[in-house]
């Protein structure tokens, strides 16, 4: 049990560090979320899956980010959504 907990802690810290080290540079006006997620995948290698149906009906977004860390970028991306 302790070994599992230690492994999960190390994995979580590693993932957090990897996410924070990824940066996004993207600027777009009234673009579909699918386009933004495609850019995220190309720049970071992270794939956002399972959202195909949701993305087709999502509102378009406007975003401007220059070398922004991935968590901050995602927060900005969804800051104006309900």
C-alpha positions as CSV (number, residue, x, y, z in Angstrom):
1,X,0.0,0.0,0.0
2,X,2.8,2.4,0.9
3,X,4.6,1.6,-2.3
4,X,1.5,2.3,-4.4
5,X,1.0,5.6,-2.6
6,X,4.6,6.6,-3.2
7,X,4.3,5.6,-6.8
8,X,1.2,7.7,-7.3
9,X,2.8,10.7,-5.6
10,X,5.9,10.6,-7.8
11,X,3.7,10.1,-10.9
12,X,1.5,13.1,-10.0
13,X,4.5,15.3,-9.3
14,X,6.1,14.3,-12.6
15,X,2.9,14.9,-14.6
16,X,2.4,18.3,-12.9
17,X,5.9,19.3,-13.8
18,X,5.5,18.1,-17.4
19,X,2.3,20.1,-17.8
20,X,3.8,23.3,-16.4
21,X,6.8,23.0,-18.7
22,X,4.6,22.9,-21.8
23,X,3.9,26.3,-23.4
24,X,1.5,27.4,-26.0
25,X,1.7,30.3,-28.4
26,X,-1.5,30.8,-30.3
27,X,-3.7,33.7,-31.4
28,X,-7.1,33.3,-33.0
29,X,-10.4,35.2,-33.3
30,X,-13.7,33.3,-33.5
31,X,-12.1,29.9,-34.0
32,X,-13.7,26.5,-33.2
33,X,-12.4,24.8,-30.1
34,X,-11.4,21.8,-32.3
35,X,-8.9,24.0,-34.0
36,X,-7.5,25.3,-30.7
37,X,-7.2,21.7,-29.4
38,X,-5.4,20.7,-32.6
39,X,-2.9,23.4,-32.0
40,X,-2.4,22.3,-28.4
41,X,-1.8,18.7,-29.6
42,X,0.8,19.9,-32.2
43,X,2.7,22.2,-29.8
44,X,2.6,19.9,-26.7
45,X,1.9,16.4,-27.8
46,X,-1.1,16.2,-25.4
47,X,-4.2,14.8,-27.0
48,X,-7.6,15.9,-25.8
49,X,-10.0,12.9,-26.5
50,X,-13.7,12.2,-26.2
51,X,-15.0,15.6,-27.0
52,X,-15.9,15.3,-30.7
53,X,-19.7,15.7,-30.3
54,X,-19.3,18.5,-27.7
55,X,-16.9,20.4,-29.8
56,X,-19.1,20.5,-32.9
57,X,-21.8,22.5,-31.0
58,X,-19.4,24.6,-28.9
59,X,-19.2,28.4,-29.4
60,X,-16.2,29.8,-31.2
61,X,-13.5,31.4,-29.1
62,X,-11.0,34.2,-29.3
63,X,-7.7,33.8,-27.6
64,X,-4.2,35.4,-27.6
65,X,-1.4,33.6,-25.8
66,X,2.3,33.9,-26.1
67,X,4.5,31.2,-24.5
68,X,1.8,30.6,-21.9
69,X,2.0,27.5,-19.7
70,X,-0.6,24.9,-20.6
71,X,-2.6,25.0,-17.4
72,X,-2.9,28.8,-17.7
73,X,-3.8,28.6,-21.4
74,X,-6.6,26.1,-20.7
75,X,-7.9,28.3,-17.9
76,X,-7.9,31.3,-20.2
77,X,-9.5,29.3,-23.0
78,X,-12.5,28.4,-20.8
79,X,-12.7,31.6,-18.7
80,X,-15.6,32.9,-20.8
81,X,-17.7,29.8,-20.9
82,X,-20.7,28.8,-18.9
